């Protein structure tokens, strides 16, 4: 992911998330456009779950991956920053540059900047 644009990086993360859920036997639906607060809908044991996919290649000075739970979208007058609304998704799937993956329930997220240190190991998949 090192030499990729952020758009390509996001596409890779989406592909990794789809492959992960399909490998678990869960059907995956992809929205037709990107104006929803989620990237995927996954049918987990007959329950539809909305999943936001994030990727990261940023690390803290201690070597932990950092994830910004917001999107920056350019428009004619500047940039729009949209923070993750955890009431509109069920899970956040995170794909790190080294291939590590996390699946975090949205209800467990209390900040817009995550540091994926030892305290987040319980979410590794």
Phi, psi and omega in degrees: 000352188301318184261013183272154169288164179295329178294313179295319178302317178296321178295320177298313179301318178298316178297319178296317179297315179300314180298319180299307183295320178296323179294338177271358179087015181263125174297144183236136175243139179246125178301151180289334179224178187250030180256017172266161177281006181226160181256334182219157167238125185241133179269097181256109179051052177065024176231123181281126182240133178270131185235128172264132181254131177232152175232158177209147169228006180271139179233151174284172179294347178263000176093002178275142177290146178246139180230127175266121181266059177206160178239142176246119182241124178285146173218185185297329185258000181147212179248144174253126177258123183242114180279150178297127176261101185293349176280350182251002176226159178260326182220155168243122176261127182240129176247121180266158182306325181276003179096353177295141181233148178228145172232108187247125174299135183301326180295341179272358182263125183238003182218164180265357177232117180256140169250118185273071179262192183305328181294342180260002182301332180296344180263357179295142178234000000 
